[in-house]
């Protein structure tokens, strides 16, 4: 503590300077002596450590300057050097007073304890709690240890806290007695209870606080003491026990726990429902589903031992009681299993060769099949060398890195199957000529069991021939005849240098063994099995795995696990997740147990322990499961909509209380539908859609809406059971947007001067159409012309473009407009002109080379046709004598030799039944032939029947002997005719 006389006010310094200026202004002599005067002193006493520097505001005047104060350069402040010569004192408390005090605090708030001590030197403060340490993780020192803060105090924080102030002169202690009071809080809150007539139950209402809260029960809002008597009900403090309940005992019970610091109120509904009978039907075919392949359980469940194709159908469960009847239907489909009918096999391949590992799968055609490959139990990367075919894996250019286990996994959404094989990749031998052919080894033989023990046995075998490749490994396999008879499993693997091994065994298994030899080529054929060896039973060494607890209905919890081993029983234990709760247990043989009459979505602790006739497995682990969920009871409230744009809105809502979800919250869901369009006479689809917002959130965005429409929206909260009640329906409009593209754009070119365009209005106007924007430009190859923009009226659907270039094509882009802007474009191009007559310079068609060539080709074709016609007419004027044997022939006619006449003039064509002589005259046809004419030359002869067929024969022979001497055969005209 600084003595009063040592306190100096430095505020007068500034005043002295001002006074100096004032004196100079009135010409007062500067050397006039003045006594020191303090004009302003500190307004607060300072308690400091002698080791610290302090700064004090002060104002003073005097001539000369008062001693004991150092005047700084800037007026108004002075620095007092370290205090020296201060008397050292023992610590004393300035707050709180005395040696002890008390403080009360409510549970759950922060507690602040303070100790302020004075002394020279400044004392150090230390805090202690009587009988233990300060609460760990909750305490915090503040204000240089002068304050102790304890966060979120509880009853355990009550006690005596001491602060110790000490310096070199001594120490002093102050004790603060802390008492923690608490408003009531729940230990066990009553929950809804569903009972059957004659069933027992209880409601428990446990609360704690300080002071201890009192429990009051109410029935339907009235104190239970004044309610109508109920012989099946008994109140025992914080518990109501129901015995042999009857229909009509349903009521709402309230529990009020209160003390002087507050109260708690909880409701529980007790429902007494009549028992029901259960009937089971398949496809409506009577109540026969019990026995054979079906088993009906007491809880109404139907179990099917082995599903078959004929078990498909609709199953109906009918529950009835005196209050009515309820039905539930389920459709069962039985699918074919997924099986690998041909899997990969162990094989060897040379480096650089192609390896094919088959995997042919048979599965149900209605299910989607997925085939994946693993290498050494890791996913196989498919690259340029690894190719997956439909029923095989191809490895191109195998290397040593490709050696290993390959597994083919065929899976559907229902099941899967796998097959494994080992691939060995061989390097090229150094000298192929010296290598003998290598093969798989022979099978081991003469297996023998010895050293029989309870959990082990020695297996010995005689190796087979290694077939020019040393045996690297022996694989021991076993088979048992209880769980999977006939199925061999790998037991262990041993080096190729041994032929005997001690095998570890499991209890209660009837073993037999076989051995497979392995070399670099592959595996041998398995040896013949050994004799069987039966191990004795023992208590289980492990407990079931995969323990789960989940509700299938709102009032149950199904506990399942993975079964193992024969002749096992399972002890199932469960309790509410509360250390003070009691365990329930049940012993079953199947891998399933259902707990009924559970509260809605409550956590449970679950244990499943295996046992058999020899004892129990070790203490099992504890798993957490949940009872069944029910539909949420509340809907989101205060749903607000903010329109973001023409196709999206922002939603906010008030989340439901967690107690009303009755399950695990999955998402909030917004259902919305388009109620109408703001455009008249426009039909809209009112199909309901929804957007999900996963998790516990209170905002989201709905997009992909139709502009310029009226929408309706409802919000729900969803858990694992389904949707809760819907919120109040909200209506909102969406503003105008840009339209979609026109339905079509047709282009017609009636001539070279104009192009006609025709289009239809947009399918989705998304607002009021204010017009159309048409952009077009000519192009010819890579050259493009100027873009022209036309703004058209909203009702216009046709437009004519005047062509500026008759050979260029045009590119058109059409958009509809609203007040918001232009919509989606529709682009089309005019088709190319088919007639090449329109050239770039529009020259005369008669001067074009292609036209002249076409005309010449046509003229040549016409000339060839005329020649052919002339030849055919000339050939048509001849006819054989055989066909005209009744007519007279002139022996001097040159054409008699070939048996035909030649008409030289088209105008002198003879009439029918007439012939023309050499002089051009027409003779009348005679009625009979002249034998003299036919007998000329003496060559003709008659046959026995008087005919002159021989005449024809002679002429035919003559023609054949003359050969090519005939002028008709060598004529170029005849050659053209033959081609024609």
Secondary structure, 3 states (H helix, E strand, C coil): CCCHHHCCCCCHHHHHHHHHHHHHHCCCCCCCCEEEEEEECCCCCCCCCCCCCEEEECEEEEECCCCCCEECCCCCEEEECCCCCCCCEEEEEEECCCCEEEEEEECCCCEEEECEEEEECCCEEEEEECCECCCCCCEEEECCCCEEEECCCCHHHCEEEEEEEEECCEEEEEEEEEEEEEEEEEEECCCCEEEECCCCEEEECEEEEECCCEEEEEECCEEHHHCCCCCCEEEECCEEEECCCCCCCCEEEEEEEEECCEEEEEEEEEEEECCCEEEEEECCCCCCCCECCEEECCCCCEEECCCCHHHCEEEEEEEEECCEEEEEEEEECCCCCCEEEECCCCEEEECCCCEEEECEEECCCCCCCEEEEEECCEECCCCCCEEECCCEEEECCCCHHHCEEEEEEEECCCCEEEEEEEEEEECCCCCCCCCCCCCCCCCCEEEEEECCCCCEEEEEEECCCCCCCCEEEEEEEEEECCCCCCCCEEEEEEECCCCEEEEECCCCCEEEEEEEEEECCCECCCCCCCCCEECCCCCCCCCCEEEEEECCCCCEEEEEEECCCCCCEEEEEEEECCCCCCCEEEEECCCEEEEECCCCCCEEEEEEEEEECCEECCCCCCEEEECCCCCCCCCCEEEEEEEEECCEEEEEEECCCHHHCCCCCCEEEEEEEEEEECCCCCCCCCCCEEEEEECCCCEEEECCCCCCEEEEEEEEEECCCCECCCCCCEEEECCCCCCCCECCEEEECCCCCEEEEEECCECCCCCCCCEEEEEEEEEECCEECCCEEEEECCCCCEEEEECCCCCCEEEEEEEEECCCCECCCEEEECCCCCCCCCCCCCCCHHHCHHHHHHHHHHHHHHHHHHHHHHHHHHHHCCCCHHHHCCCCCCCCCHHHCCCCCCCCCCCCCCCCCEEECCCCCEEECCCCCCHHHHCHHHCCCCCCCCCCHHHHHHHHHHHHHHHHHCHHHHCHHHHHHHHC
